Every structure is written in C-alpha cells, then in structure tokens.
Amino acid sequence: MSGKIRYSGAWFGILAVAALTATIVIIPAWLIQPFAPQTRSDLDISYLLRSWSPTITVVAALLAMLLAAYIWRNSRRWLGKVGLILPVAVVLLFTWLARQNHFEWMFNPLTSRSFVSTSNADFVADNEMVLAVNVNGDAVAFPVRQMAYHHVVQDVVGGMPITATY
C-alpha cells in the first residue's frame, strides 16, 4: 500500500508543480493587460513574480523531471507513462515563458504609420483623449487608444525627431 501512496503522491506532486509553474507565469501577464485597470499592488505582485519566476520555474522543472522519472519507473501501464507528457510539457513551456518578455508581446509596434490633418481624422472622436506634441509651432496628436495598443511611435515634429510613448 505504501508504494501505491507514493505513486499517487508523485502524480499529485507533478500536477501541483505544473500548476505552480503555469500560475507564476500567468499571474503577471493577467494582472498587467493593455486597457485593463491596474493597481499598485497588481504591479508589485506582477514584478515580484516576474523577478522570481525564472528561478522558481527551473527548480520546478528539475522537481518535475525527478517526479516524472519516479512515475515512469513505477508505472505498470503505458497510459501512466503517456500521461506524463502533458504535465512535463506544461512545466517546460512555462519554464521557457518565464525567460521571455511576454509583456512586449502584448504591444504591436506601429510598422506603417500614416498621418492625416485634423479635418480628415474622422476615426478620432471629439471627446477622445490624444497625446499632443508641439515643437517649433508644428503640432501633432496621437490618439491614446491607438498609443495604448502600439505603445510607441517615432515621428519628426517641428524638424525634431521624437519618440512618443504611452
């Protein structure tokens, strides 16, 4: 009976490790979403998890491999061995994701920008917020709705190169 408990415990352990690994990477991405309200505590939690996730996920991946080896050796059926694919794949995927800057994936740089005069800007409502820049008497406005999605735009205003970001 003791061997069966250890085998079940190993399965519980590998599933818990997979859930922990996914959670520590998903929470920061969930809390810091474009267009979603964010609080100071959301940002603190996100950056804390983001800073610790590379280390925690490596430890989790090593633990998952040890548990997978134990389960593999003690599994009498192929179904038990094949079932290891999913939790191990989840752990490895999120271990890799912990090393990526997925925050930048949320923003799509504006590759082909075009500008129109205010009289032709029918895609911007009168009450819509804009990011306005005035340099040497030359003025431009970038809709905040688009800036929040694209995050950054480079332009020349009044003969001076600028980078606008939101």
FIDRENMI-286443 format. One record per residue: residue in three letters; x, y, z of N, C-alpha, C in turn. Coordinates in steps of 0.05 Angstrom, whole numbers, padded with zeros to 5 digits, always signed. Layout:
# residues N
ALAXYZXYZXYZ ...
This chain:
# residues 166
MET+00017-00024+00000+00000+00000+00000+00017+00025+00000 SER+00040+00024+00013+00058+00047+00015+00068+00055-00012 GLY+00074+00036-00030+00083+00042-00057+00062+00056-00073 LYS+00036+00047-00069+00014+00059-00084+00010+00088-00075 ILE+00013+00093-00049+00010+00121-00038+00032+00138-00049 ARG+00057+00128-00050+00079+00144-00061+00074+00149-00091 TYR+00064+00130-00105+00059+00133-00134+00037+00155-00138 SER+00016+00153-00122-00006+00173-00124+00005+00201-00116 GLY+00021+00201-00095+00033+00226-00086+00051+00238-00107 ALA+00065+00222-00122+00082+00232-00143+00065+00245-00165 TRP+00043+00232-00172+00025+00244-00192+00013+00270-00181 PHE+00005+00271-00156-00005+00296-00145+00017+00317-00146 GLY+00042+00309-00139+00064+00327-00139+00070+00339-00166 ILE+00071+00322-00187+00077+00332-00214+00055+00350-00224 LEU+00030+00344-00218+00008+00361-00226+00009+00388-00211 ALA+00016+00387-00185+00018+00412-00170+00042+00429-00180 VAL+00064+00416-00187+00087+00431-00198+00079+00444-00225 ALA+00064+00429-00242+00055+00441-00267+00037+00465-00262 ALA+00018+00462-00243+00000+00484-00237+00015+00508-00226 LEU+00034+00504-00208+00050+00525-00197+00066+00540-00218 THR+00079+00524-00236+00095+00536-00257+00078+00553-00276 ALA+00055+00543-00283+00037+00559-00300+00027+00584-00286 THR+00020+00581-00261+00008+00603-00246+00028+00626-00242 ILE+00053+00619-00236+00073+00640-00231+00079+00656-00256 VAL+00075+00645-00279+00079+00660-00304+00054+00673-00314 ILE+00031+00661-00310+00006+00672-00319-00003+00696-00303 ILE+00000+00696-00277-00010+00718-00260+00002+00745-00268 PRO+00028+00748-00273+00037+00775-00281+00025+00784-00308 ALA+00023+00765-00327+00011+00772-00353-00018+00779-00350 TRP-00032+00766-00331-00061+00772-00327-00065+00799-00314 LEU-00048+00805-00294-00051+00830-00279-00043+00854-00295 ILE-00024+00851-00313-00015+00874-00330-00024+00869-00358 GLN-00049+00877-00364-00060+00874-00390-00065+00902-00402 PRO-00061+00905-00428-00068+00930-00441-00097+00936-00437 PHE-00103+00961-00432-00131+00971-00429-00145+00962-00404 ALA-00132+00947-00387-00144+00938-00362-00135+00955-00339 PRO-00152+00961-00320-00143+00977-00297-00123+00962-00280 GLN-00103+00976-00270-00082+00963-00254-00077+00979-00229 THR-00074+00965-00207-00068+00979-00182-00039+00976-00175 ARG-00030+00991-00156-00003+00990-00147+00004+00962-00137 SER-00014+00949-00123-00009+00922-00113-00008+00902-00136 ASP-00024+00906-00157-00023+00889-00181+00005+00890-00193 LEU+00016+00914-00196+00043+00918-00207+00064+00906-00189 ASP+00061+00910-00163+00081+00899-00144+00081+00868-00145 ILE+00058+00856-00145+00056+00827-00147+00067+00817-00174 SER+00060+00831-00195+00070+00823-00222+00100+00824-00224 TYR+00112+00845-00215+00141+00848-00216+00155+00829-00197 LEU+00144+00824-00174+00155+00804-00156+00156+00776-00168 LEU+00133+00768-00178+00131+00741-00191+00149+00740-00216 ARG+00149+00762-00231+00166+00763-00255+00195+00760-00248 SER+00204+00772-00227+00232+00771-00219+00240+00743-00208 TRP+00221+00730-00195+00227+00704-00183+00221+00680-00202 SER+00204+00685-00222+00195+00662-00239+00218+00647-00253 PRO+00239+00660-00263+00260+00644-00276+00273+00624-00257 THR+00278+00632-00232+00290+00613-00213+00270+00592-00204 ILE+00246+00600-00197+00226+00581-00188+00219+00560-00209 THR+00217+00569-00234+00210+00550-00255+00232+00530-00261 VAL+00257+00538-00258+00279+00519-00262+00278+00498-00240 VAL+00274+00506-00215+00272+00487-00193+00248+00469-00197 ALA+00226+00481-00206+00201+00465-00212+00206+00445-00234 ALA+00221+00453-00255+00227+00435-00277+00244+00412-00268 LEU+00264+00417-00251+00280+00395-00240+00263+00376-00223 LEU+00246+00388-00206+00229+00371-00190+00210+00355-00207 ALA+00199+00367-00228+00181+00353-00246+00195+00330-00260 MET+00220+00334-00268+00235+00312-00281+00240+00289-00261 LEU+00246+00296-00236+00250+00275-00216+00224+00259-00212 LEU+00202+00274-00209+00176+00260-00205+00168+00244-00230 ALA+00174+00255-00254+00167+00240-00278+00184+00214-00280 ALA+00209+00216-00272+00226+00191-00272+00215+00171-00253 TYR+00207+00180-00229+00196+00161-00210+00170+00149-00220 ILE+00152+00165-00231+00127+00155-00242+00132+00135-00265 TRP+00151+00142-00282+00157+00126-00305+00167+00098-00296 ARG+00185+00098-00276+00196+00072-00267+00174+00056-00252 ASN+00156+00068-00239+00136+00054-00223+00109+00050-00237 SER+00107+00059-00261+00082+00056-00276+00082+00029-00290 ARG+00060+00014-00287+00059-00012-00299+00045-00011-00326 ARG+00031+00011-00331+00016+00013-00357+00028+00036-00373 TRP+00025+00033-00399+00034+00054-00417+00018+00080-00414 LEU-00007+00077-00407-00024+00101-00403-00013+00119-00382 GLY-00002+00108-00360+00011+00124-00339+00035+00138-00349 LYS+00050+00125-00367+00074+00137-00378+00068+00159-00399 VAL+00048+00153-00415+00040+00173-00436+00027+00197-00422 GLY+00014+00193-00400+00001+00215-00385+00021+00235-00374 LEU+00046+00227-00373+00067+00246-00363+00073+00268-00383 ILE+00066+00264-00408+00072+00284-00429+00060+00311-00423 LEU+00035+00312-00415+00022+00337-00410+00034+00353-00387 PRO+00036+00342-00363+00048+00359-00342+00077+00367-00347 VAL+00093+00349-00358+00120+00356-00364+00122+00378-00385 ALA+00105+00375-00406+00104+00396-00427+00096+00423-00416 VAL+00076+00423-00397+00067+00448-00385+00090+00461-00369 VAL+00104+00445-00354+00126+00455-00338+00148+00466-00356 LEU+00155+00452-00377+00176+00461-00395+00168+00486-00410 LEU+00143+00487-00419+00133+00511-00433+00134+00536-00416 PHE+00124+00534-00391+00124+00557-00373+00152+00564-00362 THR+00170+00544-00361+00197+00550-00354+00210+00566-00376 TRP+00204+00560-00401+00213+00576-00424+00200+00604-00423 LEU+00174+00605-00419+00160+00631-00419+00169+00649-00397 ALA+00179+00638-00375+00189+00655-00353+00214+00670-00361 ARG+00227+00662-00382+00250+00676-00392+00245+00694-00416 GLN+00220+00696-00424+00212+00713-00446+00200+00739-00435 ASN+00201+00760-00451+00189+00785-00444+00161+00786-00457 HIS+00142+00771-00445+00116+00769-00457+00100+00795-00454 PHE+00109+00813-00437+00096+00839-00435+00099+00854-00462 GLU+00122+00851-00475+00126+00865-00501+00109+00851-00523 TRP+00102+00826-00519+00085+00813-00539+00057+00825-00540 MET+00049+00838-00518+00022+00850-00517+00020+00875-00533 PHE+00042+00887-00540+00042+00912-00555+00053+00907-00583 ASN+00039+00917-00603+00048+00914-00631+00058+00941-00641 PRO+00085+00942-00646+00095+00967-00656+00081+00976-00682 LEU+00077+01001-00685+00064+01012-00709+00085+01011-00732 THR+00081+00993-00751+00100+00990-00772+00096+01009-00795 SER+00072+01014-00803+00067+01033-00825+00047+01054-00815 ARG+00059+01076-00806+00042+01097-00796+00034+01116-00818 SER+00011+01128-00814+00002+01149-00833-00010+01171-00817 PHE-00008+01195-00827-00018+01218-00813-00038+01233-00831 VAL-00058+01245-00817-00078+01260-00831-00082+01286-00817 SER-00093+01306-00831-00099+01331-00818-00123+01327-00799 THR-00127+01346-00781-00149+01343-00762-00176+01342-00775 SER-00179+01356-00798-00204+01356-00812-00210+01329-00824 ASN-00189+01312-00829-00193+01286-00841-00192+01263-00821 ALA-00188+01270-00795-00185+01249-00774-00213+01241-00764 ASP-00228+01229-00781-00255+01220-00774-00255+01195-00756 PHE-00232+01183-00752-00231+01159-00735-00225+01167-00706 VAL-00223+01193-00700-00218+01202-00672-00242+01219-00664 ALA-00256+01211-00643-00280+01226-00634-00271+01252-00620 ASP-00288+01271-00620-00282+01297-00608-00275+01295-00578 ASN-00287+01276-00564-00282+01274-00536-00260+01253-00529 GLU-00247+01243-00549-00226+01223-00545-00200+01236-00537 MET-00186+01223-00518-00160+01233-00508-00138+01229-00530 VAL-00121+01249-00532-00098+01247-00550-00073+01255-00535 LEU-00050+01245-00545-00024+01253-00535-00015+01274-00555 ALA-00013+01299-00546-00006+01322-00563+00023+01330-00560 VAL+00035+01336-00582+00063+01346-00582+00064+01371-00599 ASN+00077+01392-00589+00080+01417-00604+00110+01425-00602 VAL+00123+01425-00625+00151+01432-00626+00155+01453-00648 ASN+00166+01476-00641+00171+01497-00661+00147+01505-00677 GLY+00124+01505-00665+00099+01513-00678+00086+01491-00695 ASP+00099+01468-00696+00087+01445-00711+00075+01426-00690 ALA+00049+01420-00693+00035+01404-00673+00024+01378-00685 VAL+00025+01357-00670+00014+01331-00678-00001+01320-00653 ALA-00019+01302-00659-00034+01289-00637-00036+01259-00644 PHE-00031+01243-00624-00032+01214-00627-00055+01204-00609 PRO-00075+01191-00620-00098+01181-00604-00088+01161-00582 VAL-00096+01166-00558-00087+01149-00535-00096+01120-00540 ARG-00119+01117-00551-00130+01090-00556-00110+01074-00573 GLN-00099+01086-00593-00080+01073-00611-00052+01071-00598 MET-00045+01092-00583-00019+01091-00570-00018+01069-00548 ALA-00040+01065-00535-00040+01044-00514-00036+01017-00526 TYR-00045+01013-00551-00042+00987-00564-00014+00985-00577 HIS-00005+01006-00591+00020+01004-00605+00044+01012-00587 HIS+00039+01027-00566+00058+01033-00545+00078+01055-00552 VAL+00088+01056-00576+00108+01075-00583+00106+01083-00613 VAL+00112+01108-00619+00113+01117-00646+00136+01137-00649 GLN+00150+01135-00671+00172+01154-00677+00162+01173-00699 ASP+00169+01198-00696+00160+01218-00715+00180+01242-00715 VAL+00176+01260-00734+00191+01285-00734+00170+01307-00732 VAL+00173+01323-00711+00155+01345-00706+00171+01371-00704 GLY+00164+01391-00720+00178+01416-00720+00208+01413-00726 GLY+00214+01393-00743+00242+01388-00751+00258+01373-00730 MET+00245+01364-00708+00259+01350-00687+00248+01321-00686 PRO+00266+01301-00687+00257+01273-00684+00247+01269-00655 ILE+00224+01256-00652+00213+01250-00626+00205+01220-00625 THR+00203+01211-00601+00192+01185-00595+00169+01189-00575 ALA+00145+01183-00583+00122+01186-00565+00114+01158-00555 THR+00109+01157-00529+00101+01131-00518+00079+01135-00497 TYR+00063+01115-00494+00042+01116-00475+00039+01089-00462 
